[in-house]
Amino acid sequence: MKKILPLCLLAALSACSNQPNQLILNPVYQGGKISTINSNVSTSVIDLRGDNVTLKIIGSDKVKTLASPGIADSVKSALDSALSRNGANISNLATTRFELDIHKLQATVTEKMMTHSSAANVEFGLRVIKSTSNFTKIYRGNANLEGPLSHDRAKIEGQLNKLTEQVITRIVSDPELIAYLEG
């Protein structure tokens, strides 16, 4: 019994300290109908970032990086939801193509002795292609947070998810884009 208790404690402590080596990015469009997009569109999202790092943690003695697998699919799901809720019909057969490129989607956490700070950046390039013309625009968003002690991965995930949703909301409510789609 005396040998089992220390082993159980050791196993429990090591399980608590091991976080997965990936960041879970799952933005969800929570806004309602904020514009009217009466178009049939096909959508695609392409991850054009130079590397797949979604979270960079800078500590006093090392830098740790984490990726977020399936990031293009997660962003596409939020984009499709936003477009659908605002009147667009998503169809692979549509002649209007709505192409979103992920240029940046990353949070950088700097950890100090008693505090941490996080700076998140999102940049999407949008191309909407009709038969005879196209619309191109860059959408950006930044968010910062600070807190005591070490960072909480769930808060950083939430920061990136919320920022991604805000940029997508900006896209579907952009008067220039809506005017182009109606024209």
VEXDREN-766313 format. One record per residue: x, y, z of N, C-alpha, C, CB in turn. Coordinates in steps of 0.2 Angstrom, whole numbers, padded with zeros to 4 digits, always signed. Glycine has a CB too. Example, Ala and Ser with C-alpha at 12.3 -4.5 7.8 and 13.67 -1.06 7.14 Angstrom:
# VEXDREN-766313
+0066-0028+0039+0062-0022+0039+0066-0016+0039+0057-0022+0045;+0064-0011+0035+0068-0005+0036+0064+0000+0039+0070-0003+0029;
This chain:
# VEXDREN-766313
+0004-0006+0000+0000+0000+0000+0004+0006+0000-0005+0000+0006;+0010+0006+0004+0014+0012+0004+0018+0013-0003+0020+0011+0010;+0019+0008-0007+0022+0009-0013+0017+0012-0018+0025+0003-0016;+0010+0010-0018+0005+0011-0022+0003+0019-0022-0001+0007-0021;+0003+0022-0016+0001+0029-0015+0006+0033-0019+0000+0030-0008;+0012+0033-0018+0017+0037-0021+0016+0037-0029+0024+0036-0019;+0015+0031-0031+0015+0029-0039+0008+0033-0041+0015+0022-0040;+0003+0032-0038-0003+0035-0040-0003+0043-0040-0009+0033-0035;+0001+0046-0035+0002+0053-0035+0006+0055-0040+0005+0055-0028;+0011+0051-0042+0016+0053-0047+0012+0053-0054+0022+0049-0048;+0008+0048-0055+0004+0047-0061-0001+0053-0062+0000+0040-0061;-0004+0055-0056-0009+0060-0057-0006+0067-0058-0013+0060-0050;+0000+0068-0055+0003+0074-0056+0006+0075-0063+0009+0075-0052;+0008+0069-0066+0011+0070-0073+0005+0070-0078+0015+0063-0075;-0001+0067-0077-0006+0068-0081-0009+0075-0081-0012+0063-0079;-0009+0079-0075-0011+0085-0075-0006+0090-0079-0012+0088-0068;+0000+0089-0079+0005+0093-0082+0005+0092-0089+0011+0092-0078;+0003+0087-0092+0004+0086-0099-0002+0089-0103+0004+0078-0101;-0001+0094-0107-0006+0097-0111-0005+0094-0118-0006+0105-0110;-0010+0094-0122-0009+0091-0129-0004+0096-0133-0016+0090-0132;-0001+0094-0137+0004+0098-0141+0000+0101-0147+0010+0094-0144;-0006+0103-0146-0010+0107-0152-0015+0111-0149-0013+0101-0156;-0017+0116-0152-0021+0121-0150-0028+0120-0154-0019+0128-0152;-0033+0120-0150-0040+0118-0153-0043+0125-0155-0044+0114-0148;-0043+0126-0162-0046+0132-0164-0053+0129-0167-0042+0135-0170;-0058+0132-0165-0065+0131-0167-0070+0137-0167-0068+0125-0163;-0068+0142-0171-0073+0148-0171-0080+0146-0173-0070+0153-0175;-0084+0149-0170-0092+0148-0171-0095+0155-0172-0095+0144-0165;-0098+0156-0178-0102+0162-0179-0108+0162-0175-0103+0163-0187;-0108+0167-0170-0114+0168-0166-0118+0174-0167-0111+0168-0159;-0116+0178-0172-0120+0183-0174-0126+0181-0178-0116+0188-0178;-0131+0185-0177-0137+0184-0181-0137+0187-0188-0143+0186-0177;-0142+0188-0191-0143+0191-0197-0141+0199-0197-0150+0190-0201;-0135+0201-0199-0133+0208-0199-0133+0211-0206-0126+0208-0196;-0134+0207-0211-0134+0210-0218-0138+0205-0222-0127+0211-0221;-0139+0207-0228-0143+0203-0233-0138+0201-0239-0149+0207-0235;-0137+0195-0240-0132+0193-0245-0137+0188-0249-0126+0189-0242;-0140+0191-0254-0144+0186-0259-0140+0184-0264-0150+0190-0261;-0135+0179-0263-0131+0176-0268-0130+0169-0267-0124+0180-0268;-0129+0165-0273-0127+0158-0272-0119+0158-0273-0130+0154-0278;-0116+0155-0268-0109+0156-0268-0106+0149-0266-0106+0161-0263;-0100+0147-0269-0096+0142-0267-0090+0145-0263-0093+0137-0273;-0089+0141-0258-0083+0144-0253-0077+0139-0253-0086+0145-0246;-0072+0142-0252-0066+0138-0250-0061+0142-0246-0062+0136-0257;-0057+0139-0241-0053+0142-0237-0046+0139-0238-0055+0142-0229;-0041+0143-0239-0034+0140-0240-0029+0143-0234-0032+0141-0247;-0026+0139-0231-0021+0141-0226-0014+0143-0230-0020+0136-0221;-0013+0149-0230-0007+0151-0234-0001+0154-0229-0008+0157-0239;-0002+0152-0223+0003+0154-0218+0010+0151-0219+0001+0153-0211;+0015+0154-0218+0022+0151-0220+0023+0145-0215+0027+0156-0218;+0021+0145-0209+0021+0139-0205+0015+0138-0202+0027+0140-0200;+0014+0132-0199+0007+0130-0196+0007+0132-0188+0006+0123-0197;+0011+0136-0186+0011+0138-0179+0005+0143-0177+0018+0142-0177;+0001+0141-0173-0005+0145-0171-0004+0148-0164-0011+0140-0170;+0000+0145-0160+0002+0148-0153+0010+0147-0152-0002+0144-0148;+0012+0153-0151+0020+0153-0149+0020+0156-0142+0024+0158-0154;+0023+0152-0137+0024+0153-0130+0031+0155-0129+0022+0148-0126;+0033+0161-0127+0039+0164-0126+0040+0164-0119+0041+0171-0129;+0045+0160-0116+0047+0160-0109+0053+0163-0108+0046+0153-0106;+0056+0163-0102+0062+0166-0100+0068+0162-0103+0063+0166-0093;+0067+0155-0104+0072+0151-0106+0071+0147-0113+0074+0146-0101;+0065+0147-0115+0063+0143-0121+0057+0146-0125+0062+0136-0120;+0056+0144-0131+0051+0146-0135+0047+0139-0137+0052+0150-0142;+0041+0139-0136+0037+0133-0137+0032+0135-0143+0034+0130-0131;+0031+0131-0148+0026+0132-0153+0021+0126-0153+0029+0133-0159;+0014+0128-0155+0009+0123-0155+0005+0125-0162+0004+0123-0149;+0003+0119-0165-0001+0120-0171-0008+0119-0170+0002+0115-0177;-0012+0120-0175-0019+0119-0174-0022+0115-0180-0024+0125-0173;-0022+0108-0180-0024+0105-0186-0031+0106-0188-0023+0097-0185;-0032+0106-0195-0039+0107-0197-0041+0114-0197-0043+0103-0194;-0036+0119-0197-0038+0126-0196-0042+0129-0202-0032+0130-0195;-0040+0127-0208-0044+0129-0214-0051+0127-0213-0041+0127-0220;-0052+0120-0211-0059+0118-0211-0063+0121-0205-0059+0110-0209;-0060+0123-0200-0063+0127-0194-0066+0133-0196-0059+0127-0188;-0061+0137-0200-0063+0144-0202-0068+0143-0208-0056+0147-0205;-0068+0138-0212-0073+0137-0217-0080+0136-0214-0071+0132-0222;-0080+0132-0209-0086+0131-0206-0090+0137-0203-0085+0126-0200;-0085+0141-0200-0088+0148-0197-0090+0153-0202-0083+0151-0192;-0086+0153-0208-0088+0157-0214-0094+0155-0217-0082+0157-0219;-0095+0148-0218-0101+0146-0221-0107+0147-0217-0101+0138-0222;-0107+0147-0210-0112+0148-0206-0114+0156-0206-0110+0146-0198;-0109+0160-0206-0110+0167-0206-0113+0169-0213-0103+0171-0206;-0111+0166-0218-0114+0168-0225-0121+0165-0225-0110+0165-0230;-0122+0159-0223-0129+0156-0223-0134+0160-0219-0129+0149-0220;-0132+0162-0213-0136+0166-0208-0138+0173-0211-0133+0167-0201;-0134+0175-0215-0135+0182-0218-0138+0181-0225-0129+0186-0218;-0141+0176-0227-0145+0175-0233-0141+0172-0239-0147+0182-0235;-0135+0170-0239-0131+0167-0244-0133+0160-0245-0124+0168-0244;-0133+0157-0251-0135+0150-0252-0128+0147-0254-0140+0149-0257;-0125+0142-0249-0119+0139-0251-0120+0133-0255-0115+0137-0244;-0117+0133-0261-0117+0127-0265-0111+0127-0269-0123+0128-0270;-0108+0120-0270-0103+0119-0274-0104+0120-0281-0100+0112-0273;-0110+0121-0283-0112+0122-0291-0112+0130-0292-0118+0119-0292;-0112+0134-0287-0113+0141-0288-0107+0144-0293-0113+0145-0281;-0109+0149-0297-0104+0152-0301-0100+0157-0298-0107+0155-0307;-0103+0160-0292-0099+0165-0288-0095+0161-0283-0104+0170-0285;-0088+0162-0284-0083+0159-0279-0081+0164-0274-0077+0156-0283;-0081+0161-0268-0080+0165-0262-0073+0162-0259-0085+0166-0257;-0067+0165-0260-0061+0161-0258-0058+0165-0253-0056+0161-0264;-0057+0162-0247-0053+0165-0241-0047+0162-0240-0058+0165-0235;-0041+0167-0240-0035+0164-0239-0033+0166-0231-0030+0167-0244;-0030+0162-0228-0028+0163-0221-0020+0165-0222-0028+0157-0216;-0019+0172-0220-0012+0175-0221-0009+0174-0214-0012+0182-0223;-0013+0176-0208-0011+0176-0202-0016+0173-0197-0008+0183-0199;-0014+0169-0192-0019+0167-0187-0015+0164-0182-0025+0162-0190;-0013+0168-0177-0008+0166-0172-0008+0171-0166-0001+0166-0175;-0007+0167-0160-0007+0171-0154+0001+0170-0151-0012+0168-0148;+0004+0175-0149+0010+0175-0146+0010+0177-0139+0015+0180-0150;+0011+0172-0134+0011+0173-0127+0018+0174-0124+0008+0167-0124;+0019+0179-0121+0025+0181-0117+0024+0180-0110+0028+0188-0119;+0028+0175-0107+0027+0173-0100+0033+0177-0096+0027+0166-0099;+0031+0180-0091+0037+0183-0086+0036+0180-0080+0036+0191-0086;+0040+0182-0075+0040+0179-0068+0033+0178-0065+0044+0182-0064;+0029+0183-0065+0022+0183-0062+0017+0185-0066+0023+0188-0056;+0018+0186-0073+0012+0188-0077+0013+0185-0084+0012+0196-0078;+0008+0186-0088+0009+0184-0095+0005+0189-0099+0006+0176-0096;+0006+0189-0106+0002+0193-0110+0002+0189-0117+0006+0200-0111;-0004+0191-0120-0005+0187-0126-0007+0192-0132-0011+0182-0126;-0004+0192-0138-0006+0196-0143-0008+0191-0149+0000+0201-0145;-0014+0192-0151-0017+0188-0156-0018+0192-0163-0024+0185-0154;-0016+0189-0168-0017+0192-0175-0020+0188-0180-0010+0195-0177;-0025+0191-0183-0028+0187-0189-0028+0191-0195-0036+0185-0186;-0027+0188-0200-0027+0192-0207-0030+0187-0212-0020+0195-0209;-0035+0189-0215-0038+0185-0221-0038+0189-0227-0046+0183-0219;-0037+0186-0232-0037+0189-0239-0043+0186-0242-0031+0188-0243;-0048+0190-0245-0054+0188-0248-0054+0189-0255-0060+0191-0245;-0056+0184-0259-0057+0185-0267-0064+0182-0268-0052+0181-0271;-0068+0187-0271-0074+0184-0273-0074+0185-0281-0080+0189-0270;-0075+0179-0284-0075+0179-0292-0081+0178-0295-0069+0174-0294;-0083+0182-0299-0089+0181-0303-0087+0180-0310-0094+0188-0303;-0091+0179-0315-0089+0177-0322-0085+0183-0325-0095+0176-0326;-0087+0189-0324-0083+0194-0327-0079+0199-0323-0088+0198-0331;-0079+0198-0317-0076+0202-0312-0074+0199-0306-0080+0209-0311;-0070+0202-0302-0068+0200-0295-0067+0205-0290-0062+0195-0295;-0068+0204-0284-0068+0208-0278-0062+0205-0273-0074+0209-0274;-0057+0210-0271-0052+0207-0267-0051+0212-0261-0045+0207-0271;-0050+0210-0255-0049+0214-0249-0046+0210-0244-0056+0217-0247;-0042+0213-0240-0039+0211-0234-0043+0213-0228-0031+0213-0234;-0044+0208-0223-0047+0209-0217-0042+0207-0211-0054+0206-0216;-0041+0212-0206-0037+0211-0201-0040+0212-0194-0031+0215-0201;-0038+0208-0189-0040+0209-0182-0034+0208-0177-0046+0205-0181;-0034+0212-0172-0029+0211-0167-0033+0211-0160-0024+0216-0167;-0030+0207-0155-0033+0207-0148-0027+0205-0144-0038+0201-0148;-0027+0208-0138-0022+0208-0133-0026+0206-0126-0018+0214-0132;-0022+0202-0122-0024+0201-0115-0018+0200-0111-0029+0195-0115;-0019+0201-0104-0014+0200-0099-0017+0197-0093-0011+0207-0097;-0013+0194-0090-0015+0190-0084-0010+0189-0079-0019+0184-0085;-0012+0186-0073-0006+0184-0068-0004+0177-0069-0009+0185-0061;+0002+0176-0067+0005+0169-0067+0006+0167-0075+0001+0164-0063;+0005+0160-0076+0006+0157-0082-0001+0158-0086+0008+0150-0081;+0000+0157-0093-0006+0158-0097-0011+0152-0096-0004+0159-0104;-0017+0153-0098-0022+0147-0098-0023+0146-0105-0028+0149-0094;-0022+0140-0107-0022+0138-0114-0030+0139-0117-0020+0131-0116;-0034+0138-0113-0042+0139-0115-0043+0146-0116-0046+0136-0109;-0040+0150-0112-0041+0158-0113-0038+0160-0120-0039+0162-0107;-0032+0157-0121-0029+0159-0128-0033+0156-0134-0022+0156-0128;-0036+0150-0133-0040+0147-0138-0046+0151-0139-0042+0140-0136;-0049+0153-0134-0055+0158-0134-0053+0165-0137-0058+0159-0127;-0048+0167-0136-0046+0174-0139-0045+0173-0146-0039+0176-0136;-0042+0168-0149-0041+0167-0156-0048+0165-0159-0036+0161-0157;-0052+0161-0156-0059+0159-0159-0063+0166-0159-0062+0154-0154;-0063+0170-0154-0067+0176-0154-0065+0181-0159-0067+0179-0147;-0058+0182-0160-0055+0186-0165-0057+0184-0172-0048+0187-0164;-0056+0177-0173-0058+0175-0180-0065+0176-0181-0057+0167-0180;-0070+0175-0176-0077+0176-0177-0078+0184-0179-0081+0174-0171;-0074+0188-0175-0075+0195-0176-0073+0197-0184-0071+0199-0171;-0068+0194-0186-0066+0196-0193-0071+0193-0198-0058+0193-0194;-0073+0187-0197-0078+0185-0201-0085+0189-0201-0080+0177-0200;-0086+0191-0195-0092+0196-0195-0091+0202-0199-0094+0197-0187;-0085+0205-0198-0083+0211-0202-0084+0209-0210-0076+0213-0201;-0082+0203-0212-0083+0202-0219-0090+0201-0221-0079+0195-0220;-0094+0198-0218-0101+0197-0220-0105+0203-0219-0104+0191-0216;-0103+0208-0216-0106+0215-0215-0103+0220-0219-0107+0216-0207;-0098+0219-0223-0094+0224-0227-0099+0227-0232-0088+0221-0230;-0100+0233-0232-0105+0236-0237-0102+0236-0244-0106+0243-0235;-0095+0236-0245-0092+0236-0251-0093+0229-0254-0084+0237-0251;-0092+0223-0250-0093+0217-0252-0100+0215-0254-0091+0212-0247;-0105+0218-0250-0112+0217-0251-0114+0220-0258-0116+0219-0246;-0112+0226-0259-0113+0230-0265-0110+0226-0271-0110+0237-0265;-0104+0223-0271-0101+0219-0276-0106+0213-0278-0094+0217-0274;-0108+0210-0272-0112+0204-0273-0119+0205-0277-0113+0200-0267;-0121+0211-0275-0128+0213-0278-0127+0216-0285-0131+0218-0274;-0121+0218-0287-0120+0221-0293-0120+0216-0299-0114+0225-0293;
